[in-house]
């Protein structure tokens, strides 16, 4: 299957093989990217942003998170 570059919530959740509820929890927790609201008022997730979140290729961690990880480890 070919995935679109920008996906509605249901499609984005299917792309990462999650329920919509679990997908939204991961978005809220910052593990997955937030959507973009397009001119039609609908929220869409960018495939490239999801891919970067999954592979860990996102922007570097903020300084407070780096200090937290150094103190408590990356498991937290």
C-alpha distance (Angstrom), angle and dihedral (degrees) to the residues before:
residue distance angle dihedral
X1 . . .
X2 3.77 . .
X3 3.81 112.8 .
X4 3.81 120.4 -144.7
X5 3.81 119.9 -115.0
X6 3.83 90.2 -120.9
X7 3.80 120.7 34.2
X8 3.78 137.3 -167.7
X9 3.82 115.7 -126.3
X10 3.81 96.6 -92.9
X11 3.80 92.4 50.5
X12 3.80 93.9 43.5
X13 3.81 90.9 51.2
X14 3.80 90.4 49.6
X15 3.81 89.8 48.7
X16 3.82 90.3 61.4
X17 3.84 92.0 36.8
X18 3.80 94.9 -116.3
X19 3.77 135.8 126.5
X20 3.80 113.7 -103.6
X21 3.81 90.0 -111.4
X22 3.82 93.2 52.5
X23 3.80 90.3 44.7
X24 3.81 91.5 53.5
X25 3.82 91.0 47.5
X26 3.81 89.8 55.1
X27 3.81 90.4 47.4
X28 3.82 90.4 50.6
X29 3.81 90.6 47.8
X30 3.80 91.1 51.4
X31 3.80 95.3 -115.6
X32 3.80 90.7 115.0
X33 3.81 127.1 35.3
X34 3.77 125.2 -94.6
X35 3.79 118.4 -110.4
X36 3.76 127.9 -107.5
X37 3.79 119.4 -124.8
X38 3.78 110.7 -132.0
X39 3.79 129.9 -154.8
X40 3.79 91.5 -90.0
X41 3.81 89.2 60.1
X42 3.80 94.2 -112.0
X43 3.79 122.9 127.4
X44 3.77 116.9 -125.0
X45 3.78 131.8 -174.9
X46 3.78 118.5 -141.8
X47 3.79 113.7 -125.0
X48 3.81 91.7 -143.4
X49 3.82 91.4 53.7
X50 3.81 91.3 49.8
X51 3.80 90.4 48.4
X52 3.83 91.4 51.3
X53 3.81 90.9 49.4
X54 3.80 91.7 50.9
X55 3.80 95.2 46.8
X56 3.80 93.8 42.1
X57 3.80 93.2 -117.1
X58 3.80 93.3 130.1
X59 3.76 123.6 123.7
X60 3.80 115.5 -67.2
X61 3.77 116.9 -78.3
X62 3.80 116.9 -91.1
X63 3.80 114.3 -101.0
X64 3.82 93.8 -106.6
X65 3.82 90.4 55.2
X66 3.81 92.1 47.6
X67 3.84 89.7 53.2
X68 3.81 90.4 47.0
X69 3.82 91.6 50.9
X70 3.79 91.3 46.9
X71 3.78 91.1 52.2
X72 3.82 100.8 38.3
X73 3.80 103.5 19.1
X74 3.77 129.9 -113.1
X75 3.82 95.1 -76.5
X76 3.81 93.2 80.2
